[in-house]
């Protein structure tokens, strides 16, 4: 038996209803679309494989535009994906494709200083971590892993927890993996127990 596909708006109503103190219906969201401007962020389209239900997800995104247009809604829809996970699936007349620029060493370090200022409250620890990150940015094996804000954040965390970045690729990626696992474990909810 084939499972019935629901619209993105119905899915959103279901998700909101699950955490709200009262039920939320698609009709409620359509009224909200009519009255209030919206920003909808769908993060991780690249994580929906073509071998899975990618076509249905794309159809739901297109269907959302139809529903939003019918309500004459003021909506900004942001769909994120890694470049390798995007095949120009979305209509270019409705979407502007923006590619994130890679960080150069100077921008990566500037971002790291800002992030460290928020995350690392001990001034000596912050300085020591940033000094080691600066050294890592000067080494070819680690510098190429400081090209996105996420990678800088993970490297900062890795250096803070381990003292310095590993010097070989295998240990570097193993450290990344462990930092990500530790980060997910520290979150509340069912995902942390998995």
C-alpha positions, 0 to 999 in steps of 0.5 A, spaced: 500 500 500 502 506 497 503 511 503 499 518 501 503 524 500 502 530 504 503 537 502 509 541 506 503 546 509 500 540 512 506 537 514 508 544 518 501 544 521 502 537 523 509 539 526 507 545 530 501 541 532 505 536 535 509 541 540 503 546 541 498 546 546 492 546 541 491 542 534 494 546 528 491 545 521 493 547 514 487 552 514 490 555 520 497 556 516 493 558 510 490 564 514 497 566 517 500 566 510 495 571 508 496 575 514 503 575 516 510 575 512 514 568 512 521 566 512 521 558 511 528 555 511 528 548 508 535 545 510 539 540 507 536 538 501 542 534 499 541 529 504 534 527 501 537 522 496 534 521 489 534 513 491 529 515 496 523 520 496 527 526 493 522 527 487 516 527 492 520 533 497 521 537 490 514 536 489 512 538 496 516 544 495 513 546 488 506 545 491 508 550 497 509 555 492 502 554 489 499 554 496 502 560 498 501 564 491 493 562 492 494 566 499 498 572 496 503 570 501 509 574 502 514 568 503 521 568 503 523 560 502 530 558 503 532 551 501 539 549 503 544 544 499 551 542 498 553 544 491 554 536 490 547 535 492 543 540 487 541 538 480 538 545 479 531 541 481 528 548 483 525 553 478 530 558 477 524 563 475 522 562 483 529 561 486 535 565 486 541 560 486 546 563 491 553 559 492 557 560 499 564 563 497 569 559 500 573 563 506 580 565 505 585 564 511 584 571 514 576 571 513 576 564 517 581 567 522 576 573 523 570 568 524 574 564 529 575 570 533 568 572 533 566 565 535 571 564 540 569 570 543 562 567 544 564 560 546 570 561 550 569 565 556 576 564 559 581 569 556 587 565 556 584 559 553 581 563 548 588 566 546 591 559 546 586 556 542 586 562 537 594 561 537 593 554 535 588 555 530 592 560 527 598 555 526 593 550 523 591 555 518 599 556 516 599 548 515 597 546 508 594 539 511 589 543 516 588 550 512 584 547 507 579 544 512 578 552 514 574 554 508 567 554 511 564 557 517 562 550 519 569 547 518 572 553 522 567 552 528 569 544 528 576 546 528 575 551 533 572 546 538 577 540 536 583 545 538 579 547 544 578 540 546 584 536 544 589 542 545 592 542 537 589 539 531 592 533 528 597 533 523 595 527 519 588 527 515 586 521 518 586 523 525 584 530 523 577 527 520 577 522 526 577 528 531 572 532 526 567 525 527 568 525 534 567 532 535 560 532 531 558 526 535 560 529 542 556 535 540 550 531 538 550 527 544 550 533 548 543 536 545 537 534 549 532 529 546 531 522 543 537 524 538 542 524 543 541 517 546 541 514 539 
